[in-house]
Amino acid sequence: MKRKRRSSNSLSASPRHPFPRLSHPTYWRLIPPAALLLSLAGLAPYARAERLVSIARTSDAAGNSDQRKKSAHENDFLLFGTVFTEPGFALPGAAIRVRRADKKKARWEARSDRRGEFAVRVPVGAEYEMTVTATGYQRETRKIDAKTGNRADLVFRLSPAPGGKPK
């Protein structure tokens, strides 16, 4: 009985290394010393790039010192938390909704992961209201003051809903 060969463009075929011989252990022993010699001589491409970056960081054409770019999340407040059940087990899949205290509609949403953890970034300088809901559990709401600091660690312990059996 003849076996069928898989085509090279099949999704189930394992990807081939672009340079199959470079994956051989002999090359593993040769590449580090060669890279070291090239970097000492200043011929390695990454060594030149590092030198150019370090020169660019020290000063610009006018002689001004380097000012690093500001992060896009520099003015964000991180709401980090964990959702537990009443006995203390992690509650995955709980819905987290965050809204400004003066607004009605939730603007930020998240779900707790398999360890019951979640994280939401919101702008600094306002008061927020966070609501955590899960099927079979009572809703819990808290107010968070994000005017000072940059992080709030929260722990939610949801109790079972009356008349319902939690999952």
N, C-alpha and C positions, 0 to 999 in steps of 0.2 A: 504494500500500500504506500503510495507516494504522499509525502507531506507537502502541504501548500506553503509557499513562502509568503510572508507578509510584505505588503508593498511598503516602500520607504516613506510614503506620505501618510501612512496609517496613524491614527491618533494613539493607538495602543502600542506602537513600536517605540522602543526606547530611543531617546535622542543620542546621536553619535557625537563624539568629541570632535571639534573642528580640527585639531591636530592630534590624531590618535597616538602618534609615537611620543609626543611630549608627556603623555600620561604614564609612560613607562618609568619604573623606579630608577633606572640609570640616569635619566634626565633630572630627576629630583635631586640627585647628588651633585649634578653639574651646574644647575641653574643658580643656587645660592652663592657659590664662590664667584661665578661670572657676574652676577648682579652686584656683588660687593665690589669687585674690581671696577666695574663700570661706574658705580656711584662714587668711588674714591677718585676716579679720573674725571668725574663730572660729565660723563657721557650718557648716563642713564636718563631717559626722558623724564622720569618722575623727580630726579634730583634737580634738573633744570627748572622744572615747574615749581618746586618748593623754594628754590632760590629766588625766582621771580616774584612769588607771592610774598616772601619775607621782605624783599626790597620794596615792593609796593605798599606793604603795611607800615614800614618805618616812616616814610615821608612821601609826599606827593611832589610835583614839580615846583611848587611854591615854597616847599620846606615845612609845610604844616604837618603836625603829627596825625596819626591815623585815628579816625573816629569810626568805630564799628557800626554797621547797620543795625538799626533797631529791629527787634523781632516783631513779627506781625501780631503775636500774642502777648506783647509786653504789658498792655493795658487790660488784660483779661483777668477775671477772678475765677478760680477753679473751684467748682463744687464737687467734691469727691465724697462718695459715701458707700455704705453697704446696707443691704436690705436682708433682714432676718425674719424668720417666723417666730412665734411666741416661745417655742421650746429652744430656739437658738440655732436652727438650721438655716443655711443660706437659701435665699428665695430667688431663683433665676427667672428671668422673663418679666419681672415687675416693670410696669410703665412709670417713668418719671417725667413729669411735666413741670417746666419752670416758666413763670411769668413775672413781669414787673408788678409790684404791689399795687400800683395805680391803674393797671390795665386789666382787662377781663380775659383776653385771649392768650393762651400759652404760646410762647415764642420758641422755646427750646424744649426738645424731647430727647429721651434716651431710654434704654432698656438695661436692666441689670444682667450681667453675664452669668456664667454657670457658678461663679463663686458669690453671686449676689452683689457684685461691685458695679459701680457706675461712675462716670465723670462727665461733667457738663461745664463748658466755658461760657461765661457771661461777662459783659463789660463791667468795669469797676465803677463805683460811685452811685449805686442805686440800691433800693431794697427790693428783694425778690420773694416770691411765694412758691414753694416747691410742694408738689402733690405726688404722692406715691400710691399707685393702685395695683392690685393683683387679683386675679380671679379667686373667689372664695375667701377673701380677706377684706377687712375694713380699710377704707381710704384714710391716709394720714397726710396732714398738711402742716408745713412749718414755714415760718418767716425767716429769711436770711438777710443780714445786713452786710452788703458788699461794699461799704463806703471806705473801710480801712482794711489793710492787709491784702493778701492775694490768694488765699485759700481757705476753704471751710471743710472740715471733716465731719461728716454726718453719719449717724447710725439710726436706721429705722427698724423698729420691731413691730411687725404687723400682727394684729390679733385676728383670729378667725371671724368671719362675718356671722352675725346671729342668724340661726335657722339654716345655714348652709354648711356643707362639709368641705373643708379645704382640700385641694389636691395634694 
